[in-house]
Amino acid sequence: MNDFIQMRERNKKWFDDIQLFIRFVGKYEYFGTFRFGENKTWDEAQQSIAHFKGVVRKKLFGKQGDFKLNFLSVIEDEKWEKHSQQYVPVKTHFHFLISNPPSEARLKKDFPNFLIDCWCSLQEADERDKQQVKWIYQGSCLAEDYITKLRRSSKGIKFLDVINSTQSQPIKDDFFEFYEEIKEQRTNTF
């Protein structure tokens, strides 16, 4: 009986995590990894990411503009090591998924380099060649691969930065609308 309860709890956690991430599937075009020059605490990392988002907002949308991008931020200060089957401490860094800027954004160069320039303009950034932003719809990986890469199966979404993660652009996906209708119907029938 204990095995069944443990399995049910493990699967419930996994499905809860997946339901959280289903909201983000198909809303991002770029995956990035930004590193700090010095190791940061969780709170310091969140403040730096908020500062980075402020720089991006001002450059794309002006001083009074809103941050009109979908942005999912995950801060890591430990990583899963396959050989030892445990989490080990690493220098704090963050991964993020971000959508394309809307047409009214003031963008004068390619978006990945723009993001790296914005990050490197901050004091807390590490060297430019240690930063990475890539388009996620190339090669064999898909957006879903990057989203699930950020999810930690044995800890759930421990690393999700809920303060800086935003969903600002409207959803234009027929499948998502269909999914929402089904979810609403199920909620109303129970």
Buried (B, 14 or more C-beta within 10 A) or exposed (E): EEEEEEEEEEEEBBEEBEEEBBBBBBBBBBBBBBBBEEEBEEEBBBBBBEBBBEBBBBBBBEEEBEBBBBBBBBBBBBEBEEEEEEBEEEEBBBBBBBBBBEEEBEBEEEBBEBBBBBBBEBEBBBEEEBBBBBEBEEEEEBBBEBBBEBBBEEEBBEBBBEEBBBBEBEEEEEEBEEEEEEEEEEEEEE
